[in-house]
Amino acid sequence: MPMARTIVGSQSTRSVKMREGLRRDIKTMLSAYYGDVDYWLQTMEANNINMITAGTPTFESYEDARAWRTRIKSILREFEDA
């Protein structure tokens, strides 16, 4: 049986058991999304980013997009440290 890891989020004290394979998949997907957002920030204005995304929040400014990228990176770090 695959190993499970206990994840404790910063917003909650509830523990969640997660299969190691699922944990790895989530980390891979979140890392890929971070890479996409980082690339967009290096190559586009905020309004252009809004035109190519469907699930990402709408950015009112370049600073909003940068803050989103920072938030993704913070979540990734917390996830890796869990």
PDB file with one MODEL, atoms N, CA, C and O in Angstrom:
MODEL        1
ATOM      1  N   MET A   1       0.841  -1.184   0.000  1.00  0.00           N
ATOM      2  CA  MET A   1       0.000   0.000   0.000  1.00  0.00           C
ATOM      3  C   MET A   1       0.884   1.246   0.000  1.00  0.00           C
ATOM      4  O   MET A   1       1.862   1.296   0.747  1.00  0.00           O
ATOM      5  N   PRO A   2       0.568   2.256  -0.819  1.00  0.00           N
ATOM      6  CA  PRO A   2       1.381   3.462  -0.875  1.00  0.00           C
ATOM      7  C   PRO A   2       1.408   4.172   0.470  1.00  0.00           C
ATOM      8  O   PRO A   2       0.446   4.125   1.236  1.00  0.00           O
ATOM      9  N   MET A   3       2.530   4.832   0.741  1.00  0.00           N
ATOM     10  CA  MET A   3       2.660   5.575   1.987  1.00  0.00           C
ATOM     11  C   MET A   3       1.794   6.821   1.930  1.00  0.00           C
ATOM     12  O   MET A   3       1.615   7.413   0.866  1.00  0.00           O
ATOM     13  N   ALA A   4       1.264   7.211   3.064  1.00  0.00           N
ATOM     14  CA  ALA A   4       0.472   8.433   3.165  1.00  0.00           C
ATOM     15  C   ALA A   4       1.243   9.426   4.015  1.00  0.00           C
ATOM     16  O   ALA A   4       2.009   9.034   4.894  1.00  0.00           O
ATOM     17  N   ARG A   5       1.048  10.675   3.762  1.00  0.00           N
ATOM     18  CA  ARG A   5       1.697  11.722   4.527  1.00  0.00           C
ATOM     19  C   ARG A   5       0.621  12.614   5.096  1.00  0.00           C
ATOM     20  O   ARG A   5      -0.372  12.896   4.425  1.00  0.00           O
ATOM     21  N   THR A   6       0.805  13.067   6.330  1.00  0.00           N
ATOM     22  CA  THR A   6      -0.155  13.963   6.950  1.00  0.00           C
ATOM     23  C   THR A   6       0.181  15.390   6.554  1.00  0.00           C
ATOM     24  O   THR A   6       1.313  15.845   6.726  1.00  0.00           O
ATOM     25  N   ILE A   7      -0.807  16.090   6.025  1.00  0.00           N
ATOM     26  CA  ILE A   7      -0.645  17.480   5.613  1.00  0.00           C
ATOM     27  C   ILE A   7      -1.452  18.341   6.576  1.00  0.00           C
ATOM     28  O   ILE A   7      -2.637  18.086   6.794  1.00  0.00           O
ATOM     29  N   VAL A   8      -0.824  19.348   7.147  1.00  0.00           N
ATOM     30  CA  VAL A   8      -1.518  20.273   8.033  1.00  0.00           C
ATOM     31  C   VAL A   8      -1.409  21.656   7.416  1.00  0.00           C
ATOM     32  O   VAL A   8      -0.315  22.212   7.325  1.00  0.00           O
ATOM     33  N   GLY A   9      -2.534  22.214   6.992  1.00  0.00           N
ATOM     34  CA  GLY A   9      -2.527  23.526   6.352  1.00  0.00           C
ATOM     35  C   GLY A   9      -2.394  24.649   7.353  1.00  0.00           C
ATOM     36  O   GLY A   9      -2.741  24.492   8.524  1.00  0.00           O
ATOM     37  N   SER A  10      -1.894  25.782   6.897  1.00  0.00           N
ATOM     38  CA  SER A  10      -1.704  26.926   7.772  1.00  0.00           C
ATOM     39  C   SER A  10      -3.038  27.559   8.168  1.00  0.00           C
ATOM     40  O   SER A  10      -3.114  28.241   9.190  1.00  0.00           O
ATOM     41  N   GLN A  11      -4.075  27.346   7.385  1.00  0.00           N
ATOM     42  CA  GLN A  11      -5.375  27.928   7.675  1.00  0.00           C
ATOM     43  C   GLN A  11      -6.241  27.015   8.550  1.00  0.00           C
ATOM     44  O   GLN A  11      -7.312  27.427   8.997  1.00  0.00           O
ATOM     45  N   SER A  12      -5.800  25.812   8.792  1.00  0.00           N
ATOM     46  CA  SER A  12      -6.618  24.841   9.494  1.00  0.00           C
ATOM     47  C   SER A  12      -5.725  23.925  10.311  1.00  0.00           C
ATOM     48  O   SER A  12      -4.561  23.712   9.973  1.00  0.00           O
ATOM     49  N   THR A  13      -6.271  23.389  11.378  1.00  0.00           N
ATOM     50  CA  THR A  13      -5.520  22.432  12.179  1.00  0.00           C
ATOM     51  C   THR A  13      -5.901  21.008  11.819  1.00  0.00           C
ATOM     52  O   THR A  13      -5.408  20.057  12.425  1.00  0.00           O
ATOM     53  N   ARG A  14      -6.783  20.856  10.827  1.00  0.00           N
ATOM     54  CA  ARG A  14      -7.235  19.540  10.408  1.00  0.00           C
ATOM     55  C   ARG A  14      -6.141  18.835   9.607  1.00  0.00           C
ATOM     56  O   ARG A  14      -5.538  19.428   8.713  1.00  0.00           O
ATOM     57  N   SER A  15      -5.896  17.588   9.928  1.00  0.00           N
ATOM     58  CA  SER A  15      -4.913  16.796   9.195  1.00  0.00           C
ATOM     59  C   SER A  15      -5.613  16.031   8.085  1.00  0.00           C
ATOM     60  O   SER A  15      -6.750  15.585   8.241  1.00  0.00           O
ATOM     61  N   VAL A  16      -4.920  15.885   6.962  1.00  0.00           N
ATOM     62  CA  VAL A  16      -5.457  15.156   5.828  1.00  0.00           C
ATOM     63  C   VAL A  16      -4.414  14.119   5.416  1.00  0.00           C
ATOM     64  O   VAL A  16      -3.244  14.452   5.225  1.00  0.00           O
ATOM     65  N   LYS A  17      -4.835  12.880   5.283  1.00  0.00           N
ATOM     66  CA  LYS A  17      -3.937  11.840   4.803  1.00  0.00           C
ATOM     67  C   LYS A  17      -3.935  11.877   3.285  1.00  0.00           C
ATOM     68  O   LYS A  17      -4.987  11.974   2.653  1.00  0.00           O
ATOM     69  N   MET A  18      -2.739  11.797   2.705  1.00  0.00           N
ATOM     70  CA  MET A  18      -2.625  11.878   1.263  1.00  0.00           C
ATOM     71  C   MET A  18      -1.629  10.814   0.787  1.00  0.00           C
ATOM     72  O   MET A  18      -0.538  10.665   1.338  1.00  0.00           O
ATOM     73  N   ARG A  19      -2.032  10.094  -0.237  1.00  0.00           N
ATOM     74  CA  ARG A  19      -1.116   9.127  -0.836  1.00  0.00           C
ATOM     75  C   ARG A  19       0.101   9.856  -1.383  1.00  0.00           C
ATOM     76  O   ARG A  19      -0.020  10.963  -1.908  1.00  0.00           O
ATOM     77  N   GLU A  20       1.261   9.246  -1.264  1.00  0.00           N
ATOM     78  CA  GLU A  20       2.493   9.865  -1.746  1.00  0.00           C
ATOM     79  C   GLU A  20       2.429  10.135  -3.255  1.00  0.00           C
ATOM     80  O   GLU A  20       2.927  11.164  -3.712  1.00  0.00           O
ATOM     81  N   GLY A  21       1.830   9.234  -4.032  1.00  0.00           N
ATOM     82  CA  GLY A  21       1.705   9.455  -5.471  1.00  0.00           C
ATOM     83  C   GLY A  21       0.855  10.664  -5.787  1.00  0.00           C
ATOM     84  O   GLY A  21       1.177  11.425  -6.700  1.00  0.00           O
ATOM     85  N   LEU A  22      -0.224  10.857  -5.048  1.00  0.00           N
ATOM     86  CA  LEU A  22      -1.082  12.026  -5.247  1.00  0.00           C
ATOM     87  C   LEU A  22      -0.328  13.289  -4.854  1.00  0.00           C
ATOM     88  O   LEU A  22      -0.414  14.305  -5.544  1.00  0.00           O
ATOM     89  N   ARG A  23       0.390  13.232  -3.778  1.00  0.00           N
ATOM     90  CA  ARG A  23       1.190  14.364  -3.321  1.00  0.00           C
ATOM     91  C   ARG A  23       2.193  14.766  -4.407  1.00  0.00           C
ATOM     92  O   ARG A  23       2.346  15.950  -4.706  1.00  0.00           O
ATOM     93  N   ARG A  24       2.862  13.796  -4.985  1.00  0.00           N
ATOM     94  CA  ARG A  24       3.839  14.045  -6.043  1.00  0.00           C
ATOM     95  C   ARG A  24       3.164  14.665  -7.272  1.00  0.00           C
ATOM     96  O   ARG A  24       3.694  15.601  -7.872  1.00  0.00           O
ATOM     97  N   ASP A  25       1.990  14.137  -7.642  1.00  0.00           N
ATOM     98  CA  ASP A  25       1.257  14.673  -8.798  1.00  0.00           C
ATOM     99  C   ASP A  25       0.844  16.128  -8.569  1.00  0.00           C
ATOM    100  O   ASP A  25       0.978  16.962  -9.465  1.00  0.00           O
ATOM    101  N   ILE A  26       0.348  16.427  -7.384  1.00  0.00           N
ATOM    102  CA  ILE A  26      -0.077  17.795  -7.073  1.00  0.00           C
ATOM    103  C   ILE A  26       1.120  18.734  -7.129  1.00  0.00           C
ATOM    104  O   ILE A  26       1.026  19.831  -7.678  1.00  0.00           O
ATOM    105  N   LYS A  27       2.242  18.309  -6.563  1.00  0.00           N
ATOM    106  CA  LYS A  27       3.456  19.135  -6.592  1.00  0.00           C
ATOM    107  C   LYS A  27       3.898  19.381  -8.030  1.00  0.00           C
ATOM    108  O   LYS A  27       4.266  20.502  -8.381  1.00  0.00           O
ATOM    109  N   THR A  28       3.866  18.349  -8.861  1.00  0.00           N
ATOM    110  CA  THR A  28       4.263  18.485 -10.265  1.00  0.00           C
ATOM    111  C   THR A  28       3.344  19.458 -10.999  1.00  0.00           C
ATOM    112  O   THR A  28       3.819  20.321 -11.738  1.00  0.00           O
ATOM    113  N   MET A  29       2.036  19.325 -10.801  1.00  0.00           N
ATOM    114  CA  MET A  29       1.080  20.199 -11.482  1.00  0.00           C
ATOM    115  C   MET A  29       1.197  21.646 -11.004  1.00  0.00           C
ATOM    116  O   MET A  29       1.160  22.573 -11.813  1.00  0.00           O
ATOM    117  N   LEU A  30       1.334  21.836  -9.713  1.00  0.00           N
ATOM    118  CA  LEU A  30       1.457  23.185  -9.173  1.00  0.00           C
ATOM    119  C   LEU A  30       2.766  23.830  -9.631  1.00  0.00           C
ATOM    120  O   LEU A  30       2.798  25.027  -9.919  1.00  0.00           O
ATOM    121  N   SER A  31       3.837  23.050  -9.701  1.00  0.00           N
ATOM    122  CA  SER A  31       5.120  23.560 -10.199  1.00  0.00           C
ATOM    123  C   SER A  31       5.004  23.970 -11.665  1.00  0.00           C
ATOM    124  O   SER A  31       5.549  24.999 -12.066  1.00  0.00           O
ATOM    125  N   ALA A  32       4.304  23.178 -12.459  1.00  0.00           N
ATOM    126  CA  ALA A  32       4.109  23.505 -13.872  1.00  0.00           C
ATOM    127  C   ALA A  32       3.286  24.791 -14.019  1.00  0.00           C
ATOM    128  O   ALA A  32       3.600  25.634 -14.860  1.00  0.00           O
ATOM    129  N   TYR A  33       2.244  24.941 -13.210  1.00  0.00           N
ATOM    130  CA  TYR A  33       1.417  26.143 -13.255  1.00  0.00           C
ATOM    131  C   TYR A  33       2.246  27.364 -12.854  1.00  0.00           C
ATOM    132  O   TYR A  33       2.144  28.423 -13.474  1.00  0.00           O
ATOM    133  N   TYR A  34       3.064  27.209 -11.817  1.00  0.00           N
ATOM    134  CA  TYR A  34       3.943  28.302 -11.423  1.00  0.00           C
ATOM    135  C   TYR A  34       4.853  28.703 -12.598  1.00  0.00           C
ATOM    136  O   TYR A  34       5.045  29.891 -12.860  1.00  0.00           O
ATOM    137  N   GLY A  35       5.403  27.720 -13.291  1.00  0.00           N
ATOM    138  CA  GLY A  35       6.250  27.996 -14.444  1.00  0.00           C
ATOM    139  C   GLY A  35       5.510  28.750 -15.532  1.00  0.00           C
ATOM    140  O   GLY A  35       6.066  29.655 -16.153  1.00  0.00           O
ATOM    141  N   ASP A  36       4.249  28.380 -15.765  1.00  0.00           N
ATOM    142  CA  ASP A  36       3.436  29.096 -16.757  1.00  0.00           C
ATOM    143  C   ASP A  36       3.238  30.554 -16.356  1.00  0.00           C
ATOM    144  O   ASP A  36       3.453  31.463 -17.158  1.00  0.00           O
ATOM    145  N   VAL A  37       2.827  30.767 -15.111  1.00  0.00           N
ATOM    146  CA  VAL A  37       2.584  32.134 -14.639  1.00  0.00           C
ATOM    147  C   VAL A  37       3.872  32.949 -14.694  1.00  0.00           C
ATOM    148  O   VAL A  37       3.852  34.113 -15.095  1.00  0.00           O
ATOM    149  N   ASP A  38       4.975  32.356 -14.300  1.00  0.00           N
ATOM    150  CA  ASP A  38       6.266  33.044 -14.347  1.00  0.00           C
ATOM    151  C   ASP A  38       6.608  33.437 -15.791  1.00  0.00           C
ATOM    152  O   ASP A  38       7.043  34.560 -16.045  1.00  0.00           O
ATOM    153  N   TYR A  39       6.411  32.523 -16.717  1.00  0.00           N
ATOM    154  CA  TYR A  39       6.669  32.808 -18.140  1.00  0.00           C
ATOM    155  C   TYR A  39       5.773  33.941 -18.638  1.00  0.00           C
ATOM    156  O   TYR A  39       6.238  34.853 -19.322  1.00  0.00           O
ATOM    157  N   TRP A  40       4.495  33.877 -18.294  1.00  0.00           N
ATOM    158  CA  TRP A  40       3.571  34.922 -18.727  1.00  0.00           C
ATOM    159  C   TRP A  40       4.032  36.288 -18.227  1.00  0.00           C
ATOM    160  O   TRP A  40       3.986  37.277 -18.958  1.00  0.00           O
ATOM    161  N   LEU A  41       4.475  36.329 -16.976  1.00  0.00           N
ATOM    162  CA  LEU A  41       4.921  37.600 -16.405  1.00  0.00           C
ATOM    163  C   LEU A  41       6.167  38.129 -17.102  1.00  0.00           C
ATOM    164  O   LEU A  41       6.367  39.341 -17.178  1.00  0.00           O
ATOM    165  N   GLN A  42       6.994  37.245 -17.604  1.00  0.00           N
ATOM    166  CA  GLN A  42       8.208  37.668 -18.296  1.00  0.00           C
ATOM    167  C   GLN A  42       7.943  38.104 -19.735  1.00  0.00           C
ATOM    168  O   GLN A  42       8.750  38.822 -20.326  1.00  0.00           O
ATOM    169  N   THR A  43       6.822  37.676 -20.296  1.00  0.00           N
ATOM    170  CA  THR A  43       6.601  37.913 -21.730  1.00  0.00           C
ATOM    171  C   THR A  43       5.351  38.718 -22.067  1.00  0.00           C
ATOM    172  O   THR A  43       5.160  39.080 -23.228  1.00  0.00           O
ATOM    173  N   MET A  44       4.492  39.011 -21.086  1.00  0.00           N
ATOM    174  CA  MET A  44       3.220  39.670 -21.397  1.00  0.00           C
ATOM    175  C   MET A  44       2.859  40.733 -20.372  1.00  0.00           C
ATOM    176  O   MET A  44       3.386  40.764 -19.260  1.00  0.00           O
ATOM    177  N   GLU A  45       1.952  41.593 -20.778  1.00  0.00           N
ATOM    178  CA  GLU A  45       1.311  42.531 -19.863  1.00  0.00           C
ATOM    179  C   GLU A  45       0.146  41.822 -19.179  1.00  0.00           C
ATOM    180  O   GLU A  45      -0.340  40.809 -19.682  1.00  0.00           O
ATOM    181  N   ALA A  46      -0.300  42.336 -18.054  1.00  0.00           N
ATOM    182  CA  ALA A  46      -1.374  41.703 -17.282  1.00  0.00           C
ATOM    183  C   ALA A  46      -2.624  41.475 -18.118  1.00  0.00           C
ATOM    184  O   ALA A  46      -3.234  40.410 -18.026  1.00  0.00           O
ATOM    185  N   ASN A  47      -3.018  42.446 -18.929  1.00  0.00           N
ATOM    186  CA  ASN A  47      -4.219  42.304 -19.737  1.00  0.00           C
ATOM    187  C   ASN A  47      -4.100  41.153 -20.730  1.00  0.00           C
ATOM    188  O   ASN A  47      -5.077  40.450 -20.987  1.00  0.00           O
ATOM    189  N   ASN A  48      -2.908  40.961 -21.286  1.00  0.00           N
ATOM    190  CA  ASN A  48      -2.698  39.850 -22.214  1.00  0.00           C
ATOM    191  C   ASN A  48      -2.774  38.501 -21.488  1.00  0.00           C
ATOM    192  O   ASN A  48      -3.279  37.523 -22.040  1.00  0.00           O
ATOM    193  N   ILE A  49      -2.278  38.454 -20.265  1.00  0.00           N
ATOM    194  CA  ILE A  49      -2.398  37.224 -19.469  1.00  0.00           C
ATOM    195  C   ILE A  49      -3.874  36.894 -19.272  1.00  0.00           C
ATOM    196  O   ILE A  49      -4.274  35.735 -19.383  1.00  0.00           O
ATOM    197  N   ASN A  50      -4.674  37.901 -18.984  1.00  0.00           N
ATOM    198  CA  ASN A  50      -6.112  37.684 -18.791  1.00  0.00           C
ATOM    199  C   ASN A  50      -6.762  37.063 -20.026  1.00  0.00           C
ATOM    200  O   ASN A  50      -7.714  36.293 -19.904  1.00  0.00           O
ATOM    201  N   MET A  51      -6.257  37.391 -21.202  1.00  0.00           N
ATOM    202  CA  MET A  51      -6.856  36.890 -22.441  1.00  0.00           C
ATOM    203  C   MET A  51      -6.548  35.421 -22.721  1.00  0.00           C
ATOM    204  O   MET A  51      -7.265  34.783 -23.492  1.00  0.00           O
ATOM    205  N   ILE A  52      -5.501  34.875 -22.114  1.00  0.00           N
ATOM    206  CA  ILE A  52      -5.125  33.495 -22.417  1.00  0.00           C
ATOM    207  C   ILE A  52      -5.462  32.512 -21.305  1.00  0.00           C
ATOM    208  O   ILE A  52      -5.174  31.321 -21.425  1.00  0.00           O
ATOM    209  N   THR A  53      -6.061  32.989 -20.237  1.00  0.00           N
ATOM    210  CA  THR A  53      -6.384  32.094 -19.129  1.00  0.00           C
ATOM    211  C   THR A  53      -7.886  31.991 -18.945  1.00  0.00           C
ATOM    212  O   THR A  53      -8.640  32.884 -19.333  1.00  0.00           O
ATOM    213  N   ALA A  54      -8.306  30.892 -18.351  1.00  0.00           N
ATOM    214  CA  ALA A  54      -9.728  30.695 -18.080  1.00  0.00           C
ATOM    215  C   ALA A  54      -9.985  30.498 -16.591  1.00  0.00           C
ATOM    216  O   ALA A  54     -10.993  30.977 -16.073  1.00  0.00           O
ATOM    217  N   GLY A  55      -9.092  29.803 -15.896  1.00  0.00           N
ATOM    218  CA  GLY A  55      -9.302  29.503 -14.489  1.00  0.00           C
ATOM    219  C   GLY A  55      -8.521  30.386 -13.540  1.00  0.00           C
ATOM    220  O   GLY A  55      -8.805  30.422 -12.343  1.00  0.00           O
ATOM    221  N   THR A  56      -7.538  31.100 -14.067  1.00  0.00           N
ATOM    222  CA  THR A  56      -6.730  31.997 -13.252  1.00  0.00           C
ATOM    223  C   THR A  56      -7.519  33.277 -13.016  1.00  0.00           C
ATOM    224  O   THR A  56      -8.213  33.746 -13.918  1.00  0.00           O
ATOM    225  N   PRO A  57      -7.425  33.856 -11.807  1.00  0.00           N
ATOM    226  CA  PRO A  57      -8.162  35.105 -11.558  1.00  0.00           C
ATOM    227  C   PRO A  57      -7.769  36.198 -12.543  1.00  0.00           C
ATOM    228  O   PRO A  57      -6.664  36.185 -13.086  1.00  0.00           O
ATOM    229  N   THR A  58      -8.659  37.126 -12.769  1.00  0.00           N
ATOM    230  CA  THR A  58      -8.386  38.277 -13.626  1.00  0.00           C
ATOM    231  C   THR A  58      -7.444  39.220 -12.886  1.00  0.00           C
ATOM    232  O   THR A  58      -7.638  39.508 -11.705  1.00  0.00           O
ATOM    233  N   PHE A  59      -6.428  39.695 -13.591  1.00  0.00           N
ATOM    234  CA  PHE A  59      -5.469  40.616 -13.001  1.00  0.00           C
ATOM    235  C   PHE A  59      -5.791  42.036 -13.435  1.00  0.00           C
ATOM    236  O   PHE A  59      -5.913  42.312 -14.628  1.00  0.00           O
ATOM    237  N   GLU A  60      -5.927  42.932 -12.476  1.00  0.00           N
ATOM    238  CA  GLU A  60      -6.175  44.345 -12.777  1.00  0.00           C
ATOM    239  C   GLU A  60      -4.882  45.064 -13.127  1.00  0.00           C
ATOM    240  O   GLU A  60      -4.896  46.107 -13.780  1.00  0.00           O
ATOM    241  N   SER A  61      -3.751  44.491 -12.681  1.00  0.00           N
ATOM    242  CA  SER A  61      -2.465  45.128 -12.930  1.00  0.00           C
ATOM    243  C   SER A  61      -1.368  44.056 -12.966  1.00  0.00           C
ATOM    244  O   SER A  61      -1.580  42.899 -12.603  1.00  0.00           O
ATOM    245  N   TYR A  62      -0.209  44.487 -13.412  1.00  0.00           N
ATOM    246  CA  TYR A  62       0.956  43.605 -13.418  1.00  0.00           C
ATOM    247  C   TYR A  62       1.307  43.193 -11.984  1.00  0.00           C
ATOM    248  O   TYR A  62       1.725  42.061 -11.743  1.00  0.00           O
ATOM    249  N   GLU A  63       1.137  44.113 -11.046  1.00  0.00           N
ATOM    250  CA  GLU A  63       1.425  43.823  -9.638  1.00  0.00           C
ATOM    251  C   GLU A  63       0.502  42.722  -9.107  1.00  0.00           C
ATOM    252  O   GLU A  63       0.935  41.881  -8.319  1.00  0.00           O
ATOM    253  N   ASP A  64      -0.756  42.720  -9.530  1.00  0.00           N
ATOM    254  CA  ASP A  64      -1.686  41.649  -9.138  1.00  0.00           C
ATOM    255  C   ASP A  64      -1.186  40.298  -9.630  1.00  0.00           C
ATOM    256  O   ASP A  64      -1.239  39.304  -8.906  1.00  0.00           O
ATOM    257  N   ALA A  65      -0.702  40.270 -10.865  1.00  0.00           N
ATOM    258  CA  ALA A  65      -0.185  39.021 -11.437  1.00  0.00           C
ATOM    259  C   ALA A  65       1.064  38.568 -10.685  1.00  0.00           C
ATOM    260  O   ALA A  65       1.225  37.378 -10.416  1.00  0.00           O
ATOM    261  N   ARG A  66       1.939  39.496 -10.348  1.00  0.00           N
ATOM    262  CA  ARG A  66       3.138  39.154  -9.574  1.00  0.00           C
ATOM    263  C   ARG A  66       2.762  38.622  -8.193  1.00  0.00           C
ATOM    264  O   ARG A  66       3.379  37.675  -7.705  1.00  0.00           O
ATOM    265  N   ALA A  67       1.759  39.223  -7.564  1.00  0.00           N
ATOM    266  CA  ALA A  67       1.314  38.756  -6.249  1.00  0.00           C
ATOM    267  C   ALA A  67       0.750  37.335  -6.352  1.00  0.00           C
ATOM    268  O   ALA A  67       0.946  36.519  -5.451  1.00  0.00           O
ATOM    269  N   TRP A  68       0.057  37.046  -7.440  1.00  0.00           N
ATOM    270  CA  TRP A  68      -0.477  35.691  -7.659  1.00  0.00           C
ATOM    271  C   TRP A  68       0.662  34.682  -7.786  1.00  0.00           C
ATOM    272  O   TRP A  68       0.613  33.598  -7.204  1.00  0.00           O
ATOM    273  N   ARG A  69       1.697  35.054  -8.560  1.00  0.00           N
ATOM    274  CA  ARG A  69       2.862  34.177  -8.705  1.00  0.00           C
ATOM    275  C   ARG A  69       3.527  33.939  -7.350  1.00  0.00           C
ATOM    276  O   ARG A  69       3.926  32.815  -7.046  1.00  0.00           O
ATOM    277  N   THR A  70       3.647  34.976  -6.544  1.00  0.00           N
ATOM    278  CA  THR A  70       4.240  34.846  -5.208  1.00  0.00           C
ATOM    279  C   THR A  70       3.400  33.925  -4.329  1.00  0.00           C
ATOM    280  O   THR A  70       3.934  33.119  -3.568  1.00  0.00           O
ATOM    281  N   ARG A  71       2.100  34.053  -4.441  1.00  0.00           N
ATOM    282  CA  ARG A  71       1.200  33.184  -3.655  1.00  0.00           C
ATOM    283  C   ARG A  71       1.356  31.720  -4.060  1.00  0.00           C
ATOM    284  O   ARG A  71       1.386  30.838  -3.202  1.00  0.00           O
ATOM    285  N   ILE A  72       1.455  31.461  -5.351  1.00  0.00           N
ATOM    286  CA  ILE A  72       1.653  30.083  -5.825  1.00  0.00           C
ATOM    287  C   ILE A  72       2.953  29.526  -5.264  1.00  0.00           C
ATOM    288  O   ILE A  72       2.988  28.393  -4.783  1.00  0.00           O
ATOM    289  N   LYS A  73       4.026  30.319  -5.324  1.00  0.00           N
ATOM    290  CA  LYS A  73       5.331  29.878  -4.823  1.00  0.00           C
ATOM    291  C   LYS A  73       5.269  29.598  -3.322  1.00  0.00           C
ATOM    292  O   LYS A  73       5.859  28.627  -2.850  1.00  0.00           O
ATOM    293  N   SER A  74       4.565  30.432  -2.577  1.00  0.00           N
ATOM    294  CA  SER A  74       4.425  30.223  -1.130  1.00  0.00           C
ATOM    295  C   SER A  74       3.688  28.931  -0.822  1.00  0.00           C
ATOM    296  O   SER A  74       4.069  28.191   0.085  1.00  0.00           O
ATOM    297  N   ILE A  75       2.641  28.665  -1.574  1.00  0.00           N
ATOM    298  CA  ILE A  75       1.876  27.429  -1.379  1.00  0.00           C
ATOM    299  C   ILE A  75       2.744  26.231  -1.720  1.00  0.00           C
ATOM    300  O   ILE A  75       2.723  25.227  -1.008  1.00  0.00           O
ATOM    301  N   LEU A  76       3.506  26.325  -2.799  1.00  0.00           N
ATOM    302  CA  LEU A  76       4.415  25.242  -3.177  1.00  0.00           C
ATOM    303  C   LEU A  76       5.430  24.963  -2.078  1.00  0.00           C
ATOM    304  O   LEU A  76       5.671  23.805  -1.738  1.00  0.00           O
ATOM    305  N   ARG A  77       6.023  26.006  -1.522  1.00  0.00           N
ATOM    306  CA  ARG A  77       7.002  25.841  -0.435  1.00  0.00           C
ATOM    307  C   ARG A  77       6.368  25.195   0.788  1.00  0.00           C
ATOM    308  O   ARG A  77       6.942  24.286   1.388  1.00  0.00           O
ATOM    309  N   GLU A  78       5.188  25.668   1.152  1.00  0.00           N
ATOM    310  CA  GLU A  78       4.494  25.090   2.311  1.00  0.00           C
ATOM    311  C   GLU A  78       4.173  23.627   2.056  1.00  0.00           C
ATOM    312  O   GLU A  78       4.317  22.791   2.947  1.00  0.00           O
ATOM    313  N   PHE A  79       3.747  23.324   0.868  1.00  0.00           N
ATOM    314  CA  PHE A  79       3.414  21.948   0.498  1.00  0.00           C
ATOM    315  C   PHE A  79       4.657  21.059   0.564  1.00  0.00           C
ATOM    316  O   PHE A  79       4.592  19.926   1.044  1.00  0.00           O
ATOM    317  N   GLU A  80       5.787  21.577   0.081  1.00  0.00           N
ATOM    318  CA  GLU A  80       7.036  20.799   0.095  1.00  0.00           C
ATOM    319  C   GLU A  80       7.527  20.558   1.525  1.00  0.00           C
ATOM    320  O   GLU A  80       8.115  19.518   1.818  1.00  0.00           O
ATOM    321  N   ASP A  81       7.282  21.525   2.410  1.00  0.00           N
ATOM    322  CA  ASP A  81       7.736  21.407   3.797  1.00  0.00           C
ATOM    323  C   ASP A  81       6.818  20.550   4.660  1.00  0.00           C
ATOM    324  O   ASP A  81       7.196  20.149   5.761  1.00  0.00           O
ATOM    325  N   ALA A  82       5.631  20.270   4.173  1.00  0.00           N
ATOM    326  CA  ALA A  82       4.655  19.511   4.974  1.00  0.00           C
ATOM    327  C   ALA A  82       5.068  18.067   5.108  1.00  0.00           C
ATOM    328  O   ALA A  82       4.369  17.281   5.747  1.00  0.00           O
TER     329      ALA A  82
ENDMDL
END
